[in-house]
């Protein structure tokens, strides 16, 4: 039976929290927050009766009262292990922008990076046209929760025709026990510009809730490569939603790696215009009792759009994975070309995956396909390695590593690839390379 979930404790604490949130003097923002609060009050956290949450129980969010904190204490040596040297970096500690830890020296004038709090305090008129426009509060109540509670984030804009020389890394770091780190980010890539953004979610506290929403706007012929590496602490809860509006001829490349947290959900949604391209790749690794949920939705709204989606999952012990990929081809989206694939490897009899690829096609001149596999390691391959002198445990780890590493190999950023490679090795320690 589904566990009833109540938002009462969060609603009771909200008035005291609201006074410290940015943008208190902006009527349009207060309306967005109040709408989010009302939606959350009416629905609470998503529950198992909601179709797109039927496999993911969020009751854990009511077992602990997660609260915002201004605490900025951090082990900088630990942080530097995740920082990329050849990148500008923004650091958000417990959901708050840290100017001390961020490294933006040499950032060109064509690239604007500022904290969400600073942008709102500066009464940015551009934000009014962006916040709540790539995704609305009625998407689901976790988006509404974020709208009401977000305390900071990053606002990024790349000027037209400018190609960033190196990536921008956003480090979401939680260091305080039972903290709520709610952030909202806005990314604008103007016409014919190119950008690469890398998000890392990490934590040193035992238990916390990280809730982030990205709203991305790609103007005509713009290109964005977006990486997400979720390596949260073992008992953390994570929600990350990325919602993209693509103008004609724009290009989105998204790579999603979900390795951490006891409960993690990632939403990716992109709306494609004429001849837009969207490529979405993902890898989720679950062990022990981890629950990792990935939902994608690609909306082909206009003709000649192209989308590619390739996700892999590896689940061990009593871990559970969820993949729901949905491609919607509107009536006007003729000559759409879309492919989706989800492959899963179960390493234990107790591991489980729920996979649900969906195609909704309302146009008649399209090329769309999807495929799903769920299986175990081939015993013939294990035996082959054993016949070459490899012990059984190492043979299984080598084959599993090769299965997962295909997704890491798609990463073009060498430093990030090395970081992800290190994470894979940590999860398959019997490999000797």
ZAMARGU-4260 file (C-alpha; in steps of 0.2 Angstrom, whole numbers, plus 5000, padded with zeros to 4 digits):
<rodrens>
0) 5000/5000/5000 | 5006/5017/4996 | 5012/5028/5010 | 5002/5044/5012 | 5013/5059/5012
5) 5010/5075/5020 | 5018/5092/5016 | 5012/5100/5033 | 5029/5101/5042 | 5037/5110/5027
10) 5022/5121/5025 | 5023/5126/5044 | 5041/5130/5042 | 5039/5140/5026 | 5034/5158/5033
15) 5050/5159/5043 | 5060/5153/5028 | 5052/5164/5016 | 5058/5180/5024 | 5076/5176/5019
20) 5073/5171/5001 | 5079/5182/4987 | 5067/5193/4977 | 5055/5198/4991 | 5051/5215/4983
25) 5047/5207/4965 | 5028/5204/4963 | 5031/5193/4948 | 5042/5182/4958 | 5031/5182/4973
30) 5017/5176/4962 | 5028/5162/4956 | 5032/5157/4973 | 5015/5158/4980 | 5008/5147/4965
35) 5022/5134/4969 | 5017/5134/4987 | 4998/5132/4983 | 5002/5118/4971 | 5013/5109/4984
40) 5000/5112/4998 | 4987/5104/4987 | 4997/5089/4981 | 5012/5087/4993 | 5026/5077/4987
45) 5022/5066/4972 | 5016/5049/4977 | 5013/5032/4970 | 4996/5037/4963 | 5004/5049/4951
50) 5007/5040/4934 | 5025/5046/4932 | 5029/5042/4950 | 5021/5025/4952 | 5038/5017/4954
55) 5046/5029/4966 | 5041/5032/4984 | 5046/5049/4991 | 5040/5045/5009 | 5058/5047/5015
60) 5056/5066/5012 | 5043/5066/5026 | 5053/5056/5038 | 5066/5069/5041 | 5063/5088/5041
65) 5076/5095/5029 | 5079/5113/5031 | 5089/5127/5023 | 5105/5133/5031 | 5118/5147/5028
70) 5132/5136/5034 | 5147/5138/5022 | 5160/5127/5031 | 5169/5115/5019 | 5184/5105/5017
75) 5192/5113/5002 | 5204/5098/4999 | 5189/5087/4997 | 5181/5099/4986 | 5196/5101/4975
80) 5196/5082/4971 | 5180/5086/4961 | 5185/5102/4953 | 5191/5103/4935 | 5207/5113/4932
85) 5203/5118/4914 | 5186/5126/4918 | 5178/5141/4926 | 5169/5135/4941 | 5154/5141/4952
90) 5152/5133/4969 | 5135/5132/4978 | 5138/5126/4996 | 5122/5120/5004 | 5112/5129/4991
95) 5121/5146/4992 | 5133/5154/4980 | 5150/5155/4986 | 5160/5169/4978 | 5176/5164/4988
100) 5176/5146/4982 | 5170/5150/4964 | 5184/5153/4951 | 5178/5165/4937 | 5194/5174/4934
105) 5197/5177/4915 | 5179/5174/4911 | 5176/5184/4895 | 5164/5198/4893 | 5153/5188/4881
110) 5149/5176/4896 | 5139/5182/4910 | 5138/5172/4926 | 5130/5178/4942 | 5121/5171/4957
115) 5103/5169/4956 | 5101/5179/4972 | 5112/5194/4965 | 5102/5194/4949 | 5085/5195/4958
120) 5092/5208/4970 | 5097/5218/4955 | 5079/5216/4948 | 5084/5208/4932 | 5070/5211/4919
125) 5077/5196/4909 | 5073/5184/4923 | 5055/5188/4923 | 5054/5182/4905 | 5064/5166/4909
130) 5059/5160/4927 | 5045/5148/4926 | 5044/5148/4907 | 5054/5133/4902 | 5044/5123/4916
135) 5029/5128/4925 | 5023/5123/4943 | 5010/5111/4936 | 5024/5100/4929 | 5024/5091/4946
140) 5024/5096/4964 | 5043/5094/4966 | 5045/5108/4953 | 5032/5118/4963 | 5042/5115/4979
145) 5058/5121/4971 | 5049/5137/4965 | 5043/5141/4982 | 5059/5136/4992 | 5074/5140/4980
150) 5086/5151/4989 | 5100/5154/4976 | 5107/5147/4960 | 5116/5153/4944 | 5111/5163/4930
155) 5122/5160/4914 | 5121/5169/4898 | 5132/5167/4882 | 5132/5181/4869 | 5126/5178/4851
160) 5140/5171/4840 | 5152/5167/4854 | 5159/5150/4857 | 5166/5147/4875 | 5184/5142/4875
165) 5182/5131/4890 | 5168/5124/4900 | 5159/5131/4915 | 5158/5119/4930 | 5144/5121/4943
170) 5148/5112/4959 | 5133/5108/4970 | 5140/5104/4987 | 5130/5099/5003 | 5140/5098/5019
175) 5127/5100/5033 | 5117/5086/5040 | 5098/5086/5035 | 5100/5102/5025 | 5089/5107/5011
180) 5098/5113/4996 | 5085/5120/4984 | 5093/5129/4969 | 5086/5137/4953 | 5097/5139/4937
185) 5094/5149/4921 | 5104/5146/4906 | 5103/5157/4890 | 5113/5152/4875 | 5110/5166/4862
190) 5109/5164/4843 | 5124/5154/4835 | 5133/5153/4852 | 5141/5137/4859 | 5143/5132/4877
195) 5148/5118/4888 | 5142/5116/4906 | 5146/5103/4918 | 5136/5100/4934 | 5143/5090/4949
200) 5132/5085/4963 | 5142/5080/4979 | 5140/5079/4997 | 5150/5076/5013 | 5135/5076/5025
205) 5127/5059/5029 | 5109/5064/5025 | 5102/5079/5015 | 5090/5084/5001 | 5096/5092/4985
210) 5083/5099/4974 | 5088/5108/4958 | 5079/5115/4943 | 5087/5121/4927 | 5078/5131/4914
215) 5088/5132/4898 | 5084/5142/4883 | 5093/5139/4866 | 5091/5152/4853 | 5092/5149/4834
220) 5107/5139/4829 | 5114/5139/4847 | 5123/5123/4854 | 5124/5117/4872 | 5133/5102/4879
225) 5127/5099/4897 | 5134/5086/4908 | 5127/5080/4925 | 5137/5069/4937 | 5126/5065/4952
230) 5138/5058/4965 | 5128/5062/4981 | 5132/5055/4998 | 5125/5037/5002 | 5110/5043/5012
235) 5106/5059/5002 | 5090/5062/4992 | 5091/5070/4975 | 5080/5078/4963 | 5086/5087/4947
240) 5076/5093/4933 | 5082/5100/4917 | 5069/5109/4906 | 5075/5115/4889 | 5067/5127/4876
245) 5075/5124/4859 | 5073/5137/4845 | 5075/5132/4826 | 5092/5123/4821 | 5098/5123/4839
250) 5108/5108/4846 | 5107/5100/4864 | 5119/5086/4870 | 5115/5080/4887 | 5125/5067/4897
255) 5118/5061/4913 | 5127/5050/4926 | 5118/5044/4941 | 5130/5036/4954 | 5125/5042/4971
260) 5111/5045/4984 | 5099/5033/4992 | 5085/5040/4982 | 5088/5050/4966 | 5076/5056/4952
265) 5082/5065/4936 | 5070/5073/4924 | 5075/5079/4907 | 5063/5088/4895 | 5066/5097/4879
270) 5054/5106/4867 | 5061/5105/4849 | 5057/5118/4836 | 5061/5117/4817 | 5076/5106/4813
275) 5082/5106/4831 | 5093/5092/4837 | 5093/5083/4854 | 5104/5069/4860 | 5102/5062/4878
280) 5114/5049/4885 | 5113/5042/4902 | 5121/5029/4914 | 5114/5024/4931 | 5123/5013/4943
285) 5114/5006/4959 | 5119/4995/4973 | 5113/4990/4990 | 5096/4998/4992 | 5098/5013/4980
290) 5083/5019/4970 | 5088/5028/4954 | 5074/5035/4943 | 5077/5043/4926 | 5062/5052/4917
295) 5065/5060/4900 | 5052/5068/4888 | 5057/5074/4871 | 5043/5085/4863 | 5045/5086/4844
300) 5034/5101/4840 | 5039/5106/4823 | 5046/5098/4807 | 5063/5090/4804 | 5068/5088/4822
305) 5081/5074/4827 | 5082/5066/4844 | 5093/5052/4850 | 5092/5044/4867 | 5103/5030/4874
310) 5103/5025/4892 | 5111/5011/4902 | 5108/5004/4919 | 5118/4993/4931 | 5109/4987/4946
315) 5116/4976/4960 | 5111/4969/4977 | 5093/4976/4981 | 5095/4992/4970 | 5080/4997/4960
320) 5081/5007/4944 | 5068/5016/4934 | 5068/5022/4916 | 5054/5031/4907 | 5058/5039/4891
325) 5044/5047/4882 | 5045/5055/4864 | 5030/5065/4858 | 5028/5069/4840 | 5016/5083/4837
330) 5004/5084/4822 | 5015/5097/4814 | 5031/5088/4817 | 5033/5080/4800 | 5049/5072/4795
335) 5054/5069/4813 | 5068/5056/4816 | 5069/5049/4833 | 5078/5034/4841 | 5077/5028/4859
340) 5087/5014/4868 | 5088/5008/4886 | 5099/4993/4891 | 5100/4986/4908 | 5111/4974/4917
345) 5105/4965/4933 | 5119/4958/4944 | 5108/4951/4957 | 5092/4941/4958 | 5086/4955/4970
350) 5090/4969/4959 | 5075/4977/4949 | 5072/4988/4935 | 5056/4996/4928 | 5058/5002/4911
355) 5044/5011/4900 | 5049/5018/4883 | 5035/5027/4875 | 5031/5034/4858 | 5017/5046/4855
360) 5015/5050/4836 | 5003/5061/4829 | 5011/5064/4812 | 5012/5052/4798 | 5029/5056/4790
365) 5041/5051/4803 | 5055/5039/4807 | 5054/5033/4826 | 5060/5018/4835 | 5063/5012/4853
370) 5071/4997/4861 | 5074/4990/4878 | 5084/4975/4885 | 5085/4968/4903 | 5097/4954/4906
375) 5112/4947/4915 | 5130/4944/4911 | 5133/4931/4898 | 5140/4915/4906 | 5150/4911/4890
380) 5159/4928/4891 | 5163/4925/4910 | 5169/4907/4905 | 5180/4914/4891 | 5189/4926/4903
385) 5191/4912/4916 | 5199/4901/4903 | 5212/4915/4901 | 5217/4915/4919 | 5205/4928/4926
390) 5196/4923/4942 | 5177/4923/4941 | 5174/4939/4952 | 5186/4949/4941 | 5179/4942/4925
395) 5162/4948/4930 | 5168/4965/4935 | 5178/4967/4919 | 5162/4963/4909 | 5151/4975/4919
400) 5164/4989/4918 | 5165/4987/4899 | 5146/4988/4898 | 5145/5004/4909 | 5161/5012/4902
405) 5153/5013/4884 | 5143/5028/4891 | 5159/5036/4899 | 5168/5035/4882 | 5155/5046/4875
410) 5161/5061/4886 | 5173/5072/4876 | 5179/5082/4891 | 5195/5073/4896 | 5195/5079/4914
415) 5177/5074/4917 | 5180/5058/4908 | 5194/5054/4920 | 5183/5059/4935 | 5169/5047/4929
420) 5182/5033/4925 | 5188/5034/4943 | 5170/5033/4950 | 5168/5017/4939 | 5184/5009/4946
425) 5178/5013/4964 | 5163/5003/4960 | 5172/4988/4952 | 5187/4986/4963 | 5192/4969/4957
430) 5197/4976/4940 | 5216/4978/4937 | 5219/4990/4922
</rodrens>
